[in-house]
């Protein structure tokens, strides 16, 4: 296996926090986001990572941030280590290709999910109640059905543990109705634009998760965008409603973990080498398809 970056170590830069995948540092008026090769499944960070995954996530995000600049501004200040403050330069081996220098934004306390197809937790809820996030959907849909139109289904944002799907009304109570309307509108616009771009490349974006923040009173797109960690990517060529789809994401890892006697709590099991190899091959494949 190639070297895997599970933890950054930059002692003379202010460390803020460690997320499931990203390490976040503070430099002057900016944040430095570094995508490690850690992988989480069922909201548990697993003991070993996927070599090169952080670079793939970062480069896919940068591609999509550029595509969406005409739709919504984003938090990016610089993406090349040579353009970062000088204190970063000696850490180029940890930073190159997997980091972004970004504006400090006040993050929205919700995650903005758009679903174009019926899958995952949405499919589970639909089977029980005919709804997704309490939104009534037409009867007779099957797993992986294309929805009549994309739907906006927010969730809570949990630093630890599971995010919880909430209704639009519940979100409006958290962020205010004007902000909720803006979040819904721009989420659907970004998803629709990305869906159309991906379809030209033979890829279906089944669903995705966005995060937004506020800088100087303006709503901007932050964190990552339309990566295999935050989205379900399917091949249009092999798509077949009525079953789960072959995904360009960490579904390989989820499927493997579901074969184990594991209660989906910390600590997670170590992934075997063959699963790691298959996962990074999938990540690299969708990166090449999307970015060309």
RACOR-V568524 format. One record per pair of residues at least 24 apart in sequence whose ideal C-beta (glycine too) atoms are under 6 Angstrom apart, sorted by the first residue. I is the first residue (numbers start at 1). GAP is how many residues later the second one is. D is the distance in Angstrom with one decimal. If there is no record, write none. Layout:
BEGIN
i=I gap=GAP d=D
i=I gap=GAP d=D
END
This chain:
BEGIN
i=1 gap=50 d=5.6
i=2 gap=49 d=4.0
i=4 gap=33 d=4.5
i=4 gap=45 d=4.5
i=4 gap=47 d=4.5
i=5 gap=31 d=5.3
i=5 gap=32 d=5.0
i=6 gap=30 d=5.9
i=6 gap=32 d=5.7
i=6 gap=43 d=5.2
i=8 gap=26 d=5.3
i=8 gap=86 d=5.3
i=10 gap=81 d=5.0
i=13 gap=74 d=6.0
i=20 gap=25 d=5.4
i=27 gap=58 d=5.2
i=30 gap=47 d=5.8
i=30 gap=71 d=5.3
i=31 gap=71 d=5.2
i=31 gap=73 d=5.7
i=32 gap=69 d=5.7
i=33 gap=67 d=4.9
i=33 gap=69 d=5.9
i=34 gap=65 d=4.6
i=35 gap=63 d=4.8
i=41 gap=212 d=5.3
i=41 gap=213 d=5.5
i=41 gap=216 d=5.6
i=42 gap=222 d=4.2
i=43 gap=119 d=5.2
i=44 gap=222 d=5.4
i=44 gap=224 d=4.5
i=46 gap=222 d=4.3
i=47 gap=223 d=5.0
i=48 gap=222 d=5.3
i=48 gap=223 d=5.6
i=50 gap=226 d=5.9
i=50 gap=229 d=5.2
i=50 gap=230 d=5.0
i=52 gap=228 d=5.9
i=53 gap=230 d=5.7
i=54 gap=44 d=4.0
i=55 gap=42 d=4.3
i=55 gap=43 d=4.7
i=56 gap=227 d=4.6
i=56 gap=231 d=4.9
i=57 gap=170 d=4.7
i=57 gap=172 d=5.9
i=58 gap=40 d=4.8
i=60 gap=167 d=4.9
i=60 gap=227 d=5.5
i=61 gap=163 d=4.6
i=61 gap=164 d=5.2
i=61 gap=166 d=5.6
i=63 gap=228 d=4.7
i=64 gap=161 d=4.5
i=64 gap=162 d=4.3
i=65 gap=160 d=5.9
i=68 gap=122 d=5.5
i=71 gap=118 d=5.5
i=71 gap=119 d=5.8
i=72 gap=114 d=5.3
i=72 gap=149 d=5.1
i=73 gap=147 d=4.7
i=74 gap=146 d=5.6
i=74 gap=147 d=4.4
i=75 gap=27 d=4.1
i=75 gap=28 d=4.6
i=75 gap=30 d=5.5
i=75 gap=145 d=5.7
i=75 gap=147 d=4.6
i=76 gap=24 d=5.8
i=76 gap=26 d=5.8
i=77 gap=24 d=4.6
i=77 gap=25 d=5.8
i=103 gap=112 d=5.3
i=105 gap=108 d=2.8
i=105 gap=110 d=4.9
i=105 gap=117 d=5.3
i=106 gap=107 d=5.7
i=106 gap=108 d=4.7
i=107 gap=106 d=4.6
i=108 gap=104 d=4.7
i=109 gap=48 d=5.9
i=110 gap=44 d=4.9
i=110 gap=47 d=6.0
i=110 gap=61 d=5.4
i=111 gap=44 d=4.8
i=111 gap=46 d=5.1
i=111 gap=98 d=5.3
i=112 gap=42 d=5.8
i=112 gap=71 d=5.3
i=112 gap=75 d=4.3
i=112 gap=98 d=4.4
i=113 gap=40 d=4.9
i=113 gap=42 d=6.0
i=113 gap=96 d=5.0
i=114 gap=36 d=5.3
i=114 gap=38 d=5.8
i=114 gap=73 d=5.3
i=114 gap=77 d=3.9
i=114 gap=94 d=5.9
i=115 gap=36 d=5.3
i=115 gap=38 d=5.8
i=115 gap=92 d=4.2
i=116 gap=31 d=6.0
i=116 gap=34 d=4.6
i=117 gap=27 d=5.8
i=117 gap=29 d=5.5
i=117 gap=89 d=4.0
i=118 gap=27 d=4.6
i=119 gap=25 d=5.8
i=119 gap=87 d=5.2
i=133 gap=32 d=4.8
i=133 gap=34 d=5.8
i=134 gap=33 d=4.5
i=142 gap=99 d=5.4
i=142 gap=100 d=4.6
i=143 gap=100 d=5.9
i=144 gap=97 d=4.9
i=144 gap=101 d=5.4
i=145 gap=96 d=5.1
i=150 gap=38 d=5.9
i=150 gap=41 d=5.6
i=152 gap=32 d=4.6
i=152 gap=35 d=5.7
i=152 gap=36 d=5.9
i=182 gap=37 d=5.7
i=194 gap=32 d=5.3
i=201 gap=88 d=5.5
i=202 gap=34 d=4.9
i=203 gap=30 d=5.5
i=204 gap=30 d=4.2
i=204 gap=32 d=5.3
i=204 gap=35 d=5.8
i=205 gap=26 d=5.8
i=206 gap=26 d=3.9
i=206 gap=28 d=5.6
i=207 gap=25 d=5.3
i=228 gap=55 d=5.5
i=228 gap=58 d=5.6
i=233 gap=53 d=5.3
i=248 gap=34 d=5.3
i=248 gap=38 d=3.6
i=252 gap=26 d=5.2
i=252 gap=27 d=5.2
i=253 gap=26 d=5.6
END
